Amino acid sequence: MNISFNRRTDLALAALRALASAERRVSRVSLAEEIATTPSFLPQVMAPLVQSGWVQSGRGPGGGYELTESAYEARLLEVLRATEGPAADGRCVLRDGPCPGEESCPIHTVWIEARRVMTEGFGEVLALGPTT
């Protein structure tokens, strides 16, 4: 079974952890290097985090990114929704497309319950984890 997040989400979570361990404002170039992306792609990663109020950004000399206090309360589910958008309900896991409705696949009922449990679990997990 392959359940994965998109690259932007992976980088956003890495950026949150990097900023938490830095405990200070981090330049765009330094943060991009630390999370293994390019400085030109970093704003796309950080935009949802800034819009959600978990990160503050600044431009110019002395600019960069730093966490806000609310970042420490952010749940994994909130970060997923901010970076990937709402969950795609109604997609058939076997067909990788809309569930046809008139006939359900062999795992339809199990998958619906698994998604519910997984979503509930992601809502309980702090994005920065218990150690920060």
N, C-alpha and C positions, 0 to 999 in steps of 0.2 A: 504494500500500500504506500502510496506517495502523497503525503500531505505537505505542501510547501507554501512558503510565503514568497512574494515577488522580491526581486533584488532591492528595490527601494525600501521595503519594509525591513529587510535584513540590515541594510545600511543605517536606517533610522534607529533601530534598536542598538546597533553598535555605537552610533553617535551619542545616544543617551547615556550609555555606559561609559564612554570615553569622557564625556563632559562631567559625569558624576565623579569619576576618579580624578579629574583635573582640579575640581573645586575652584576654578577661576575661568575667566574668559579665554577662549582658545581661538586662535586665528583660523581663518578659512583654510589656508594652506596646510597648517599643522593638523587640523581635524581631518581633512581629506586624506592626508598621508596616513594618519593613525587608523582610519577605517578602510583603507585601501580602495579609495575612489579618486576621481580627479577633482581639482578645485572648481572646474566648470560644471560638473554634475552635482556637486554638493548642495547648491541652492535648491535644486529639485527635491533632494532628500530632506532638507531641513524645513522647507516651506510648510508642510503639514504640521510639523512640530512647533513652529513659531505661531502658526494660525491657531493651534490648539492651546497656546499659552504655556507650553512646557519649556520653551526655549526663547531667550531674547537674543536678538541679533543687532549688531552695530556695524557701521561702515567706516571706512577710512583707517588711518593709523590708530592702533589700539582697538580696532573693531574685532569682530569675530562672533562667537556664539558662547552663551552660558545658560545653565539651567535656571529655571525659576523654582520656587518652592513647590508649586503644584506638580512638577515633574515627578516628585517622589511619591505622589499619590496616583499617578497615571496607571491604569490597568492595561495589560497586554491587549485586551479586546479593543480598548479605546485607541491604542496606537495602530492596531490592524485596521480599524475603520477609518482612521485619519489618513493612513498611507495607501490603503487598497480600496477604500470605499465600502459601501454596505455589502454584506454577504450576498452572493448570487443565489437566492432561494429559487427553487424550481429547476435547477440544473440537474440533469441525470448524470450520475457519477460514471456510469458505464458508457454512455453515448457522448459525453462531453458536450452537451447541448441542452436545449430546453427539454424538460420531461414531457413526453407526448400526451400524458393525461389519460388517454383511452386505454393504454396498456402500460402497466408499470414494470420496470425491470425487476429481476429476482432479488435485488438488495434494496429496493426503494424504501420499504418500511424501516429496515435496520439503519440505512443511511440517514434518514430523517432523524431518528433517535440519536444516532452518533453525533450528528451536527449539533443537536440541542445540547447534549452533554459537553461537547467540545467548546461550544460557545459559552456555556455557563462556566466551565473551567477557566477559559481565557479571561472571563470577567472577574475572576477571583485572584488572578496572578498579577502582582505588581510588575510593571514593565522593567523597573530597575532591580527587581528581586529584593529579597529580605536582607541582603548584606550591605545595602547602601543607605 
